Amino acid sequence: MTIFLWMLGITLTIVLAGVAFLYFAPTFGGTPAGESLATIEQSDNFTGGEFVNLVETSVDTREPGESMGIASFIFPPEGKNPTQPVPSERFDKLSLQPGDFVWFGHSTVLFKTGQLTVLIDPVFNRASPVPLGGKPFAMEYTFHSSDIPATDVVLISHDHYDHLDYKAISQLAQTNRLFIVPLGNRAHLIRWGVAADKIIELDWYENHSVADTQFTLTPSRHDGGRGITNRNSTLWGSWVITTELFNVYFSGDSGYFDEFKRIGQRFGPFDIAFIENGAYDKSWSQIHMLPEESVQAAIDLKASAYFPIHWGKFDLAKHQWSEPIERAVKAARENNMPLVSPIIGQQFQLNNLPFNIWWKSSFVDKSFVN
């Protein structure tokens, strides 16, 4: 009886600790309230207590009895993840010039317009709320929030852990001037120390201008929410960034849908399109594109150059780590779509687009993007 009570006490303690973590750990963010909640409830994209996609979308399309393949994350097969540090270049934050772009792996992109320094989906830590997964691959140079220059605008596509990094936002809150986010994400940032007057929330097809740049939140086909009970309580989306120097599209996460064509018709052509290409699976293909669909999206958007993102930094799917870029290169060549692939951390401009096959060797071939 004593042993039973002792084990019961331990079990209850663990359960209570877990519940307390879910409710009180800051990494899970905040809950929309007040004026923000009122705006959400008035949105045409908010129905039945949650945000909805423009087209019917299923998060999980597995066949009955089909495995999720969790074992491949716990015991990754040979070749699934890089065996050596991923190539990366040290970035000098003082060297950023108007027209420069830098990719920090996965979906984190930094660039400078004529007047603004803009950072999208900054993630420099784990893509997980707990230290049990989402660890980034080892890199030759590991980037941190301190590597980023003072920014004018941070854009967030949605609140999943591989796009919205609690630690990074807490640090950037001290130096960044303005955060522009989809509806519902304001509450997360406020809980993490961002001043309320530094946050702009947008619905799909709403925009906000800063200096020489207009930021428009456009639809994507995905979902939102950071907790286990608040799915789709926050909006997700893609970004159109229009400046005097260039016209940029950033997909965030999305399954393929016809809205890419409408965005291309309304806001295109784009000088460069950063489009999700990684962490995909046929079981969730309605919310994450396959590489061939990613290339088709670039075509639909009328992009002059296609930059595959959402790969190269985390183990978030069953495929091998370099499969996304290899399939994307093949599909892009077949469709005559110029593909951009700099080494992580490499600065580049639109008049000198890099095509580096760094995932295989140090071979460089710029002929593909001409």
C-alpha positions in Angstrom: 0.0 0.0 0.0 2.8 2.4 0.9 4.5 1.7 -2.5 1.2 2.3 -4.3 0.7 5.6 -2.6 4.3 6.6 -3.3 3.9 5.8 -7.0 0.5 7.5 -7.1 2.0 10.7 -5.6 4.8 10.7 -8.2 2.3 10.2 -11.0 0.1 13.1 -9.8 3.2 15.3 -9.4 4.3 14.7 -12.9 0.8 15.3 -14.3 0.3 18.5 -12.3 3.8 19.7 -13.4 2.9 19.0 -17.1 -0.4 20.8 -16.8 1.3 23.8 -15.1 3.9 23.9 -17.9 1.2 23.9 -20.6 -0.7 26.8 -18.9 2.1 28.9 -17.5 5.2 28.4 -19.7 5.7 31.6 -21.8 6.7 29.7 -24.9 3.0 28.8 -25.5 2.3 32.5 -25.9 -0.9 34.4 -25.0 -4.6 34.4 -25.7 -6.3 37.1 -27.8 -8.5 39.4 -25.8 -10.0 42.8 -25.8 -9.9 44.8 -29.1 -7.8 42.1 -30.7 -10.4 39.5 -30.0 -13.2 41.8 -31.2 -11.3 42.3 -34.5 -10.9 38.5 -34.9 -14.5 37.8 -34.3 -15.5 40.3 -37.1 -13.1 38.7 -39.6 -14.7 37.0 -42.6 -12.1 34.3 -42.2 -13.2 33.5 -38.7 -16.1 31.0 -38.5 -17.4 28.8 -35.7 -14.8 30.0 -33.2 -11.8 29.4 -35.4 -10.0 30.7 -38.5 -10.7 28.7 -41.7 -8.9 28.3 -45.0 -10.3 29.6 -48.3 -10.7 26.1 -49.5 -11.6 22.9 -47.7 -8.4 21.6 -46.1 -7.5 18.6 -44.0 -4.5 18.6 -41.8 -4.1 14.8 -41.9 -5.0 12.8 -45.0 -3.5 9.5 -43.9 -5.3 6.3 -44.9 -6.8 4.2 -42.1 -4.1 2.3 -40.2 -1.3 4.3 -41.9 1.6 5.1 -39.5 2.8 8.6 -38.8 6.4 7.4 -39.0 7.4 8.8 -35.6 10.2 6.2 -35.4 12.1 8.0 -38.2 12.4 11.1 -35.9 13.5 9.1 -32.8 15.8 6.7 -34.8 16.5 8.5 -38.1 17.7 6.1 -40.8 21.2 6.5 -42.3 21.3 9.5 -44.6 18.1 11.1 -43.3 20.0 13.9 -41.6 23.4 15.5 -42.4 26.4 13.7 -41.0 28.6 16.8 -41.0 27.9 20.4 -40.0 25.7 22.1 -42.7 27.7 24.7 -44.7 27.1 28.2 -43.6 28.8 31.6 -43.9 29.4 34.0 -41.0 27.3 37.1 -41.6 28.6 40.6 -40.9 25.5 42.5 -39.8 27.3 45.8 -40.4 27.7 45.0 -44.1 24.0 44.8 -45.0 23.2 47.2 -47.9 20.0 48.2 -49.7 19.0 45.3 -52.0 20.8 42.7 -50.0 19.1 39.4 -49.0 20.3 36.8 -46.5 18.8 33.3 -45.7 19.5 31.9 -42.3 18.1 28.4 -43.0 14.5 27.1 -42.8 12.2 30.1 -43.3 14.2 33.0 -41.8 15.0 35.7 -44.3 16.6 39.1 -43.8 16.7 41.9 -46.4 17.1 45.6 -46.8 15.0 47.9 -48.8 16.1 51.4 -49.7 15.1 52.6 -46.1 14.2 49.5 -44.0 15.8 46.4 -42.6 13.2 43.6 -42.6 13.4 40.2 -41.0 10.8 37.4 -41.6 10.0 34.4 -39.4 13.1 34.7 -37.1 13.9 31.2 -35.6 17.3 30.7 -34.1 16.5 28.1 -31.4 14.5 24.9 -31.3 11.4 24.4 -33.4 9.7 22.9 -30.4 8.2 24.1 -27.1 10.2 21.5 -25.1 13.8 20.3 -25.3 12.8 16.9 -26.8 12.8 17.7 -30.5 13.1 20.5 -33.0 16.9 20.8 -32.5 18.6 22.5 -35.5 21.2 20.6 -37.5 24.8 21.4 -36.6 26.1 24.2 -38.8 29.6 25.4 -39.7 28.5 28.7 -38.2 25.5 28.8 -35.9 23.4 31.9 -36.1 21.9 33.7 -33.1 19.6 36.7 -32.7 22.7 38.8 -31.9 23.9 38.2 -35.5 21.0 40.3 -36.7 21.4 44.0 -37.2 18.8 46.4 -35.6 15.6 45.8 -37.6 12.8 48.1 -38.6 10.2 45.5 -39.3 9.7 41.9 -38.3 7.1 39.9 -40.2 5.6 36.7 -38.9 3.7 34.3 -41.2 2.1 32.2 -38.4 2.7 31.0 -34.9 4.0 27.5 -35.3 7.3 26.9 -33.4 9.5 26.7 -36.5 8.3 30.2 -37.6 7.7 32.0 -34.3 10.6 31.6 -31.8 9.8 32.8 -28.3 13.4 33.4 -27.3 14.2 35.2 -30.5 11.2 37.5 -30.3 12.0 38.3 -26.6 15.5 39.4 -27.7 14.4 41.3 -30.8 11.7 43.1 -28.8 14.6 45.3 -27.5 15.8 46.5 -30.9 13.1 46.0 -33.5 10.8 49.0 -34.3 7.7 47.2 -35.5 6.2 43.7 -35.7 3.5 43.0 -38.3 1.6 39.8 -37.7 -1.6 37.9 -38.7 -4.6 38.3 -36.5 -4.4 36.7 -33.1 -0.6 36.7 -32.9 -0.5 40.0 -31.0 -1.2 38.2 -27.7 2.0 36.1 -28.1 4.2 39.0 -28.6 2.8 41.1 -25.8 3.4 38.2 -23.4 7.0 38.0 -24.5 7.7 41.7 -23.8 6.9 43.5 -27.1 5.2 46.8 -26.5 1.6 46.9 -27.7 2.2 50.0 -29.8 4.9 48.2 -31.7 2.5 45.5 -33.1 0.3 45.7 -36.2 -2.2 42.9 -36.7 -3.6 42.2 -40.2 -6.3 40.1 -41.9 -5.9 38.6 -45.3 -5.5 41.3 -48.0 -5.0 44.0 -45.5 -1.7 46.1 -45.7 0.4 48.4 -43.8 3.0 50.8 -45.1 6.3 51.8 -43.5 8.6 54.3 -45.2 9.2 53.1 -48.8 7.6 49.6 -48.3 4.1 48.2 -48.3 3.5 44.9 -46.4 0.4 43.0 -47.5 -0.8 39.8 -45.7 -2.1 37.4 -48.3 -3.7 34.0 -47.8 -1.9 30.7 -47.4 -3.4 27.2 -47.0 -2.3 26.1 -43.5 -3.4 26.4 -39.9 -2.4 28.1 -36.7 -2.2 27.8 -32.9 0.6 26.9 -30.5 -1.2 24.9 -27.8 -3.0 21.6 -27.8 -6.5 23.1 -27.3 -6.3 26.3 -29.4 -5.9 25.1 -32.9 -6.8 27.8 -35.5 -7.2 30.5 -32.9 -4.6 32.5 -34.7 -4.4 33.4 -38.4 -1.7 32.3 -40.8 -0.7 33.8 -44.1 1.9 34.8 -46.7 3.5 38.2 -47.4 3.7 40.5 -50.4 6.5 43.1 -49.8 6.4 45.9 -52.3 9.3 48.4 -52.4 10.9 50.8 -54.8 13.8 48.4 -55.3 11.9 45.1 -55.7 8.7 43.1 -55.3 8.9 40.1 -53.0 6.6 37.2 -52.1 7.1 35.0 -49.0 4.8 32.0 -48.7 5.0 31.1 -45.1 3.6 27.5 -44.9 1.0 26.4 -47.4 -0.5 23.6 -49.3 -1.0 24.2 -53.0 -4.1 26.1 -54.0 -5.4 28.4 -56.8 -5.0 31.5 -54.7 -1.4 31.6 -55.8 -2.7 32.5 -59.3 -4.9 35.3 -57.9 -2.0 36.7 -55.8 0.2 36.6 -58.9 -2.4 38.4 -61.0 -3.1 41.1 -58.3 0.4 41.7 -57.0 2.8 40.1 -59.5 5.1 39.8 -61.2 7.6 39.2 -58.4 11.3 39.7 -58.6 11.8 36.8 -56.2 9.4 34.4 -54.4 10.5 32.6 -51.2 8.3 29.5 -51.2 8.0 26.6 -48.8 9.8 23.5 -50.0 10.4 21.0 -47.2 9.0 19.1 -44.2 6.3 17.7 -46.5 4.6 14.4 -46.6 1.7 13.0 -48.6 -0.2 12.6 -45.3 -0.3 16.4 -44.8 0.1 17.6 -48.4 -2.9 19.9 -48.1 -1.0 22.1 -45.7 2.6 21.6 -46.9 3.4 21.6 -50.6 5.5 19.0 -52.4 8.6 20.4 -54.2 6.9 20.1 -57.6 3.9 22.1 -56.3 6.2 24.7 -54.9 7.7 25.3 -58.3 4.2 25.5 -59.8 3.3 28.1 -57.2 6.3 30.2 -58.3 5.0 30.0 -61.9 1.5 30.9 -60.7 2.9 33.9 -58.8 4.7 35.1 -62.0 8.0 35.0 -60.1 11.2 35.8 -62.0 13.2 33.7 -59.5 12.2 31.0 -57.1 13.9 30.6 -53.7 13.1 27.3 -51.9 12.8 27.8 -48.1 11.5 25.7 -45.1 14.3 23.2 -45.5 18.0 22.6 -44.5 17.8 23.3 -40.8 15.4 21.0 -38.9 14.3 17.4 -39.1 10.5 17.9 -39.4 9.5 15.1 -41.8 10.2 11.6 -42.9 12.1 12.5 -46.1 15.9 12.8 -46.2 17.2 16.3 -45.4 18.4 17.2 -48.9 15.5 15.6 -50.8 13.4 18.9 -51.0 16.1 20.9 -52.7 17.0 18.0 -55.1 13.4 17.6 -56.2 13.0 21.4 -56.4 16.0 21.8 -58.7 14.8 19.0 -61.0 11.2 20.5 -61.2 12.6 24.0 -61.7 14.8 23.0 -64.6 11.9 21.1 -66.2 9.8 24.3 -66.0 12.5 26.8 -66.9 12.1 28.5 -63.5 15.3 30.1 -62.2 16.1 28.7 -58.8 18.1 30.5 -56.1 20.2 28.5 -53.6 22.8 30.5 -51.6 24.8 29.0 -48.8 23.1 29.7 -45.5 24.3 33.2 -44.3 25.4 34.3 -47.8 24.5 37.8 -48.9 23.2 38.3 -52.4 21.3 40.7 -54.6 18.8 40.2 -57.4 21.3 41.2 -60.1 23.6 38.4 -58.9 21.5 35.4 -57.9 23.5 32.5 -56.5 23.0 28.8 -57.4 25.3 26.9 -55.1 25.0 23.1 -54.8 26.3 23.3 -51.3 24.3 20.3 -50.0 26.5 18.1 -52.2 29.8 19.9 -52.6 31.4 23.4 -53.0 30.5 23.4 -56.7 29.1 26.7 -57.9 27.1 27.1 -61.1 25.4 30.5 -61.8 24.3 29.6 -65.4 21.0 28.2 -64.1 19.6 31.6 -63.0 20.5 33.6 -66.0 
